[in-house]
């Protein structure tokens, strides 16, 4: 439904009950006025005519001709409310009221006048101890009846029924002409007119929003004005800007994803090529009936293991690269995590003949962390310790409670270790995953970088240093859950 | 009496590999190649479920929910995506453990074994680890039934290890628990006690030194 039509329908819907109420009020007011006038008019007349009435109760009353000058009697038509002077030639002659009539009744409410109506039961009850009883107003009935008790209280003229009509001249609220309808219609028309500019502005706004949407919200929705439509336009504008920002963010992410895919492809292809080479060697040797070369086999396994670790790391690096990383913190049992990491790397450690051991306290240690990130961080540190060790080397992972509300996870090895200046570069703050990867193409840089960033994001501390056994000691420290 | 397992894995290659490995390790695996809703009556009679999450038919998480509604069987979840939300959700739904692909077959077998290992019997006064027997109440130690006289420190040390057989225990923790702090006991002192104890127990009842950590009581005959 169009705005204008809706407004018209609403207005009409509101006007109908208002008009009905007004008509009812008008009729009721007329009725009340007529009752009052009838009482004021009939009572003095009847009470001064006792003798005439008692002399001929059957014929007394009838029409009560209003004597001139009786206060409260029918008045000349009042000056018209809308300012039309009475008696103007164009005006139809006022409707004449039927003259009021009166009938006399005795104490038992019977009249000797054959024309007198039987008194309604309601009226008889209502007169009770009162002097005047009135038939209440009912919608659509112009008749006004009042029953009057005469002061003498006996004889055939004990009560007098006066009957008249709601003469329009007797206290009408609404003027008799339909002129009063005019202002109502004028208000109605004004409303429809006033809504015009509003509708026009809304159309302009719609057009502006469409234009803005058609060029991916690059142009502003500019409708001036301090009214609600101006505000709406500004709100659209703000929404457009927000959408633009989100589109840009999406583009940025898409870019990052493409970048990530390109890097992943590059990084995975290298170990994959090495793996293919190992498999080809194995196949050739098998074809020539040479004994299985365990060394090549282990190298192949090592490459596969490295690839798995690399793919996990690249996934996490992409997550870290899109700045506002949402950490999904939850309760993480560190001892179970250590068990998983040891389980993951033990097969390859065995192949490389590196002993891998772990110790956890009796009581479980729970932290609040993103399990994937922390697990990958620990995994990277452990895998590095194995990967850069030598046959017969050792790696130990020790989880301990530190003070009352902290944990300490140490990964120590007796491998060649990392020179001091290399160490600081590897975990350099703010070094992006890419750079870390470039500096250490073997993947060690990326793994440690991720471990460092993961610790930082969790508010944990990762420190690297020489171990007492000549290799590296990596320590991850932080608070327990709820601490 | 091999133990029955249920494997739910849609990938033919991987499924076949897992099943073959577990069978070789002495288990009796049943292999479902797609997920299905489970009701009380349809529950497989198995001791452990290996459940892949990305399945045709019924999603792995829904199967996990069904399983947990009706049974307490341990569930080891295999997740191809290394995604925190998946893991956390699986654990909250009652998974006992999860493994991220890829994994080495022996890792899977070890995980399954670890899950099926019966919980330690109720605390009794007598602990037996391999050929070693420790009587808590009488504070007596015997090897192959022969009583060995040990000092208080040696007894406490053995007991601490025997309570967690096969697990490495740090020297620091052992020193704190076993040594008397008033007598300047430190980790070096502990080593002295251990070398004496080893002599008393003989070669077989092995107190292993674990590099970088401390000591461990080899589960011995169990293995």
Interface residues (C-beta under 8 A of the other chain):
Chain A: X304 X305 X308 X312 X315 X316 X328 X330 X336 X339 X340 X343 X344 X346 X347 X348 X355 X357 X358 X359 X360 X361 X362 X370 X371 X372 X373 X376 X394 X395 X396 X398 X400 X412 X414 X469
Chain B: X82 X83 X84 X85 X87 X88 X97 X99 X100 X102 X103 X104 X106 X107 X110 X111 X114 X164 X167 X168 X169 X170 X172 X173 X210 X211 X212 X213 X214
